């Protein structure tokens, strides 16, 4: 009896101490960002173009009447931010410390740039949000979302699983995701969107050339397609829907291998392997819709 | 050291050599086997989806953030991928030449029109393929399908080499989406077997392959 008690007591002590240490370690790992984040603010005279490269960092870029680039935000205490000018570019690199590389720590940055700056920004798991910038854009994130409320002559936006939301009047807009959704409002000029399993949703667009493609997602378009063309809307297994204004001429060719094609302008419905072609008005641009197993709908606004 | 005879012999060599037999059946069999292996490795994905639309909820696969800290760029992989894609993009790969076979359903208040010609894809980083110069049959398309497969195979090898360096969630997402495009290719190929002259199917096949190259382009340039 005595011997038994002497064994249990140290075991109980080990268990209690172990539980306390485990709880403390868990708490430290669970919320290190808030506890150990430090505020930062740095400025540098602006160059024409800005490069931002980061990892788990939410990046917000705002254009303003300024000739400086200013970075504000919060970084985990062992992270490093480098802000420097190299040639005609200003470069911002955010690199996590050794302790943070395998953890879920994140940083947030707000970067103020001159209105006409060109911006190239890449992050892995953070969001990228840009507004009031009229230069060219090249934005990429792996799992974060991209939101672009502005853009210059050309914008290229790319994610893997993040969504892309654009309200832009860039003359050439290229958007690509793997599984993220693409939502664009007010596109003008040339617009290319490609996704594998995401959806493409375009509204209030006036395009001289459209190429919208998804492998399994739906493609929805509302707007005007101008004469230059050609305009293509494609999905393997997703639905395609075009909402067009009456009185704007287009020559349409639509096909679905095993789905249906519905022309609500003329109240016609096609099923099977036919490729209906019809025109709205005369002399319009070529518009092609094709899907393997999705449905196609063309209807008036 | 210069050897005129050797130079002459080299100059006399033929610029192109036709294969002694049709290689496509073996290539196709290997591709099918690879696709089946991938589908089997991912339970829940039908090996040969029926030709109706798969529910979006089944098709989509989107692990959400956060993926953890990784550094950017595998430089050599990116360079190789860019080279391969540039090569494929500059080839004049065949596809549908016209839509002459297509049934015209012009309505009373609409007029018949020429089907839109494919011209080029807009500024794709993977290049563009001029479909207006295309062949119209399966046999004619085998050449460009083989080109696509070669390029895709190279990129897949690069991606395979980088798997361990990438976040598991990203690798799983890429695999799921590769399965989607491979399924699209497989479905289209099966349909082409019964309608070898169908220009729309050839165009769909081109779309599916282009989607695969775009996907692999992203997969090989992912930050580690």
Interface residues (C-beta under 8 A of the other chain):
Chain A: X53 X55 X56 X95 X96 X100 X101 X102 X103 X104 X105 X106 X122 X124 X125 X142 X143 X144 X158 X160 X161 X162 X172 X174 X176 X178 X179 X180 X190 X192 X194 X196 X197 X198 X199 X209 X211 X213 X215 X216 X217 X218 X229 X230 X232 X234 X236 X237 X238 X239 X251 X253 X255 X257 X258 X259 X263 X266 X268 X270 X273 X274 X275 X276 X277 X278 X279 X280 X282 X286 X287 X288 X290 X292 X293 X294 X295
Chain B: X51 X52 X53 X54 X56 X59 X60 X61 X62 X63 X64 X65 X66 X67 X68 X69 X70 X71 X72 X99 X102 X103 X104 X105 X106 X107 X109 X110 X111 X112 X113 X114 X115 X116 X117 X118 X119 X121 X122 X123 X124 X169 X170 X173 X174 X176 X177 X180 X181 X184 X187 X188 X191 X195 X198 X200 X201 X203 X204 X207 X208 X210 X211 X214 X215 X218 X222 X223
